[in-house]
Amino acid sequence: MATKPAGAPLESAEFASAPPVPAATGGPPCQDPDPRALLARLRVLEEKARGIREMEAHLRELSQELDLLTRVSDAARVFHAAADLRELLEAGVAECVKSLEAEKGSLLLHERQTGELVVAGAYGACSGAIRGQRLPVGQGVAGHVALRREPLRVEDITRDGRFAPRQSARYATGSFLCVPVQAEGSLLGVLSVTDRGDGRPFSEQHLRVAVSLADELAIALRRVEQVDAWRRVQQELISKLAHELRNPLDGALRFINLTLADHSPEDCRQRYLLASRQGLERLSGIVDSLVGLSQGGRGSDAPAQVNDLMRQALALLEGKAHERGVRVELDLADGMPAVPGGTGLFQVFTNLVSNALDAMAIGGGTLSVTSRQVDGAVVVRVADTGCGMPPQVLERLFTPFFTTKPPGKGMGLGLAVCREVVDRLRGRIEVVSKPGRGTVFTVAVPCGTIHSGAARL
């Protein structure tokens, strides 16, 4: 038989006649799987898959609850930072609307005298038009909620028979939330939120968020009511006290001024009269500071140019600066915009300049005043080369009645009033000081609209 060369393919007959390859040995024989075992394994896998699905669902619920708590917590911080009712209404309603992913919202307060609901705060389109509107309890959606004292979620008002068809035209999406705001069983108002941003109906989770927000609003409303009541008592007391003190002070000052006119500068009595006048003027200044503090630094809200206000303050204290031998350096930027609260800011600048002069020893020192416009705000800096202040003094600097001046030189009200004025203008006042190296006060006030409430920045 002829031998084929190596690598040549085998003919089919040769391949067929080739001896069979022996089967592998040593392993278990191949068997068909047991159907019952397969079913058992499938059941185990199904149980594991079901457990994973349940765990995923539980994690989603936890994530939703965490999101709910975060929204309520963030909103609560805004509520409780409000210094008065107006700020709470403005910031509170806006925060509720954003937390509920909506477009519009309002807070109706329950007026005890009339028993009506009054739109006190609103956010979104046409918010200005609805402020001040009145609604009897039991009428409309908010009146319905106020009467029943129960939260309400409507998916589609056009299909809800509880409300008149004309009411549906007020809503863009037909879905809304309305919850009572109550504390200790007393109805304070109703929170209403409408028109979800994505057009979908509000969910039960949204309703839970709204109820929690209403609870936090109730706490904040009670707090600002108590603060406002305390302020009214304080203002009334201080106003009466100021009236009783100003009359004799003004009379004594007039008498001293008339007496001074009758004496020559060389008369020894002139010195005592001048000292008496300074003391009475200091008492008059204390009374004015008390009144300013009780009113939260309120003055005229008319816009004013900060450079003009600063020049007026410096002109008022020019004699004091000259007496102490202080050099004044001005660097006021041109074209500064007007800002609201001119009267209050003049009081702030006067206080800061006066304090800076007091901090510098007689016979030398430099007072530097600059103004700039930075990021939509006017920024004024008052710097001195005086004695400076240690950290323990800086911590209490804006506390009413805290002072480092010797007895008879100050009551510690000036900087407290400054903080109140700047806070009311939604601005900030900061201080940097080092013992022996001087002090720098920075006042920044937004160029926007005035707000009556305080906001610490």
C-alpha positions, 0 to 999 in steps of 0.5 A: 500500500502506497504511503501518502506524504505527511500532511496530505488529507485522508480520503473519506474511505480511509477516514471511515476505516480509521479505528475509533478514538477510545472514550475518556475514562475516570469521570462520572457517566453523563446523566440526564438532570433530575427535574425535581432538583432543577425546580428546587434550584429555581425556587431558591433563585426566585426567593433570592430575586424576590428578596432583592426586589423587596430590598430595592423597594425598601431602599427606594422608600428610605430614599424617598423618606430621606428626601422628604426629611431633607426638604422639610429640614431645609425649609424649616431653617428658612422659616426659623431664620425669619426675623418678623412676619413679613420675612416669614411670609415672603421666604416661607411661601417661596420655600414651600413651593420649591420644596413641593416642586410646584409653580405657585403657592399662597399662605392664607392667615386666619383672621380671628376678628372676622373669622376670614382667611386673608392671603398674606403671602404668595409666590408665583405668577399673579402673586401680587394680584391675590395678596390681601384677598379674603375668603370666608371659612367654608368657601372655596378650596382653602375655606373647605380645608380650614373648616374641616382642618384636614389636608387635601390632595386633588389630582384633577379638580375638573373631575372632582365634584366637591368644587365648583367648575369655575374654580378649575379655571384657576389652576394650570394642571388641575392638581393641588395641595391644600393643608391647614396650618394649626398649633395647639388646636388653633387654626393659624391659616391654610397653605395652598400649593398648585401647578406642579412643575412637570404637569403631573398630579401631586403624589401622596409623598408631596402631601406628606411633605406639605403637612410637615411644612405646615407644622414647621410654619405653625411653629415659626408663626407662633415664634414671630407672633411672640417676637412681634408682641415683645417688640411692641411692648418694648417700643411702647415702653421706650417711646414713653421713656424717651418722651419723658426724658427728652423734654427736660433734656431739651429744656436744660440744653436750651438754658445752658446754650443761653447761659453760654452766650452771656459769658465770655470764653475766659469766664471759668464758668464757661468750662463747667457749662460746656461740660454740663452741655456735653453730659446732657448731649450724651444723655440725649444720644443714649435716648436716641440710641435706645429708640433706634434699637427698639425700632430695629434701626428703622428710619426713612427707606428712601434711597440714598447715595452712600458716598453722600451719606458718608460725607455727611457723617464725616462732616458731622464729626469733622471737629472731633477728628480735628481735636484728636489730630486724626488724618482722614483718607477718602477713596470713594468710587464714582458712579455708586448706585443708590441704596434704600434705607438712607437714614439708617445707613447715615446712623451706621456710618456716623457710629462707625466713624465716631468709634474709629476716632475714639479708638485712636489716641489723641495726637495721631492716627489715620481714618481710611474710608473706601466705597466700592460696588461689588457683585450687586452690592455697595461695600463701604470700609471704615478702617482706623489705626487705633488700639484694636480689639482682642478676640473675646471683645470681638465675640460680643461686639454687637451685643446690646449694652456691651461696651469697652469704653469707660463709665460715662463714655458709652452705653454699648448700643451704637453697634447693636443699632448698626447690626439691626439697620444692616440686617434689615437691609439684607446686608452684612457688617463684618469686623477685623481687628488686632490689638495694637494694629487697628480695626476695619469695619466692612458694610455691604448692602445689596442694591435691590429692594428694601426688606423689613425683616432681618437675615444674618449673613 
